[in-house]
């Protein structure tokens, strides 16, 4: 008995460990997936805010470049300085400085750090921020000047200089005869970008710069040293100081970075965007790293780093820990009662074997049930696919019949006309026959183009492209033109007709065809005389809303909740498959959208609303 009791304990303990381990594995996978989504969102937010800042700077920089190029006085002074003596250049430099000073003071308030004018040979003529520094050759220091003075094209990007690093916009300058005379530069300081992002994001954001790009001669090493210090994130990077950063904040960052050092080193080696998180003072901190490439060879030479608190991540980790503890105790209690029940039963060994046998039978039955259900669902899917193919083929044949009816009638009339003409001698010569033949050929070409058009429509093409919704509706109505005319149905498109959606046009055509066909059946069934279908297009926030309304009398309230169910139909046996609206719902949901239906008092009919995220 004692031996059996020990076996029972070991067995239950093993099962407990296995089940609990599986539970831990699956919820850990789920937790990691949700965390990765939050990481991606933080990286995406950082990219967007950085890109917006750069775009705003580019707009301002291009405006300044245009002002400089179109200012005849500025261009004239700069042009004269090309071949002037040292003394003459000094006079011209002072004159140009005074002329540009109001503009420089305005753009400086927007974060512009440097405002340069360089000759064609990359020699500095005027630095607005340091007017006493000039005549130095930047050919080996600044790739942007070499590029612009060589290609006469502007260039934008991150670049190191003699004493600072910035986002630089370098543009060519031309005299009044369109002769290239040099280049201008407008540089946005990284400190301004940090300040801008701090204001927008309300989170700590800063630049770290690869220390190897500091290996250039500078005039003011002291100034450079006071601006950059050793980065707390990585030993090979320098930290760009700003007014938001103080010693205490750096000490706090160092403390919560310690457990992340290896991961940071590993990810920075890969030179790709990444994010990590850690817990510090009972708060979760997310670190997002956005690599910044230089203007010359597109190598990563800096990172934009953000530190933020995430309540969503707090909830994920809190729920994860709470779930682990709760499930542990629940399983512990369950297994305890199992053990207690089994322990006091007679013939414990016999009953364990019996339970094992029952468990095996249960597993077999469960496995067989699963197989049966899988097979059942497979057959159901095959049936739906066949019904869908049949329905699509029927739609195609019906549409072709409508499109062919008139051309075939015209051909028959021409043939009869030719036959009667020959019988009664009305057809006088070969010209009459040729004219009739050309008319018949025209109708035959129309029949062939109709076949090609419907073949393209029903060809399975799931490629998603940016498509105009109104164009898709127009093409659908064109396909169904003859049937709409035959059934005396008017159509109208209202709302925003310029809305575009990334989708498969053919899938949306199937949606509209299914809804139009159902509406047509309702018109006929309810004997509606004045028949109308209205499409309304609207865009709200990040969703596109397409409403299809009719005046066909509406859907009975007792079945309106069932119309999207597979194989549900109100038609007599053999007249409907019941899959049209079901397939419509499946196509919409594949686009992560929803479809709703209601009876609309305004139109005295039904309104289908398709809501799809952009």
DATA-V744396 format. One record per pair of residues at least 6 apart in sequence whose ideal C-beta (glycine too) atoms are under 6 Angstrom apart, sorted by the first residue. I is the first residue (numbers start at 0). J is the second residue. D is the distance in whole Angstrom. If there is no record, write none. Layout:
{{I	J	D} {I	J	D}}
This chain:
{{3	347	5} {3	348	5} {11	334	5} {11	338	6} {15	334	5} {19	330	6} {22	326	6} {30	319	5} {33	315	5} {37	311	6} {37	312	5} {38	274	4} {41	274	5} {41	285	5} {41	287	4} {42	272	5} {42	274	5} {42	287	5} {45	287	5} {45	289	5} {45	305	5} {48	196	6} {48	199	5} {49	303	6} {52	192	6} {52	195	5} {56	187	5} {59	109	6} {60	168	4} {60	185	4} {63	106	6} {63	185	5} {64	170	4} {67	73	6} {67	183	6} {74	174	6} {76	91	5} {76	94	6} {76	95	5} {78	174	4} {78	180	5} {79	91	6} {80	88	5} {80	91	5} {80	124	6} {92	125	5} {95	125	6} {96	130	5} {103	114	5} {103	127	4} {110	187	5} {110	188	6} {110	191	3} {111	185	6} {112	165	5} {112	186	5} {112	188	4} {113	128	5} {113	186	4} {114	127	4} {114	185	6} {115	126	6} {115	184	4} {116	124	5} {116	125	5} {116	183	5} {117	123	6} {117	144	5} {117	181	5} {117	182	5} {118	124	6} {118	181	5} {119	148	5} {119	181	5} {121	136	6} {121	137	5} {121	138	4} {121	144	5} {122	136	5} {123	133	5} {123	135	5} {126	132	5} {137	144	5} {140	161	6} {142	295	4} {143	154	5} {143	158	6} {143	167	6} {143	169	4} {143	294	5} {144	182	6} {146	154	5} {147	154	6} {147	169	5} {147	171	5} {147	182	5} {148	182	5} {151	171	5} {151	179	5} {153	170	4} {154	169	5} {155	168	5} {156	294	3} {157	166	6} {157	291	5} {157	293	6} {158	167	5} {158	293	6} {158	294	4} {159	212	5} {161	217	5} {162	217	5} {162	219	5} {162	223	5} {164	208	6} {165	186	4} {165	187	6} {165	188	5} {166	187	4} {167	184	6} {167	186	5} {168	185	5} {169	182	6} {169	184	5} {170	183	5} {171	182	6} {172	180	5} {172	181	5} {172	183	6} {173	179	6} {174	180	5} {189	206	4} {189	239	5} {190	241	5} {193	204	6} {193	205	5} {193	241	5} {196	204	4} {197	204	6} {197	243	6} {202	305	6} {202	307	4} {203	306	4} {204	305	5} {205	239	6} {205	304	6} {206	239	4} {206	301	6} {206	303	6} {207	230	4} {207	232	6} {207	236	4} {207	238	6} {207	302	5} {207	304	6} {208	237	5} {208	301	5} {209	236	6} {209	300	5} {210	235	6} {210	237	5} {212	300	5} {217	223	6} {227	237	4} {228	238	5} {230	236	4} {230	237	6} {230	238	4} {231	252	5} {231	253	5} {231	256	6} {232	263	6} {233	267	6} {255	277	5} {255	279	4} {255	284	6} {258	277	6} {259	275	5} {259	277	6} {262	275	6} {266	273	4} {270	290	6} {270	299	4} {272	289	5} {273	288	5} {274	287	4} {275	286	5} {276	283	6} {276	285	5} {277	284	6} {282	308	6} {283	309	6} {283	312	5} {283	313	5} {284	306	6} {285	307	5} {285	309	5} {286	306	6} {287	305	5} {288	302	5} {288	304	6} {289	303	4} {290	299	4} {290	302	6} {291	301	4} {292	299	6} {293	300	5} {344	350	5} {386	576	5} {386	578	5} {387	582	6} {390	576	6} {391	457	6} {395	453	5} {395	457	5} {399	453	6} {401	481	4} {401	482	5} {402	449	4} {402	481	5} {403	446	6} {406	442	4} {406	445	5} {406	446	5} {409	442	5} {410	439	6} {410	442	5} {413	435	5} {413	438	5} {413	439	5} {417	435	5} {420	426	4} {460	505	5} {461	503	5} {463	501	6} {463	502	6} {463	503	5} {465	499	5} {465	501	5} {466	502	6} {466	504	5} {467	499	5} {468	498	5} {468	500	6} {468	536	6} {469	492	6} {469	496	4} {471	504	5} {471	507	5} {472	534	5} {475	508	5} {475	511	4} {476	490	6} {486	519	6} {487	530	6} {488	530	5} {489	531	5} {490	532	5} {491	533	5} {492	534	5} {493	535	5} {494	535	5} {494	536	4} {494	537	5} {495	536	5} {495	538	6} {498	536	5} {498	538	5} {498	543	6} {500	543	5} {502	590	6} {506	586	5} {510	583	5} {510	586	6} {513	579	4} {513	583	5} {514	547	5} {514	607	6} {518	532	6} {518	549	5} {518	551	6} {521	551	4} {522	530	5} {522	551	5} {525	551	6} {525	552	4} {527	551	6} {531	550	5} {532	549	5} {533	548	5} {534	547	6} {535	546	4} {536	545	6} {537	544	5} {541	612	6} {541	613	5} {542	610	6} {542	612	5} {543	611	5} {543	613	6} {544	610	5} {545	609	4} {546	606	6} {546	608	5} {547	607	5} {548	599	6} {548	602	5} {548	606	4} {549	604	4} {549	605	6} {550	602	5} {550	603	5} {550	604	4} {551	604	5} {553	598	4} {553	604	6} {553	605	5} {554	605	6} {561	567	5} {562	580	5} {563	580	5} {563	581	6} {563	584	4} {565	581	4} {566	577	4} {567	577	5} {568	575	4} {568	577	3} {584	594	5} {587	594	5} {587	609	6} {590	611	5} {591	612	6} {592	610	6} {592	611	4} {593	610	5} {594	609	5} {595	608	5} {596	607	5} {597	606	6} {598	605	6} {599	606	4}}
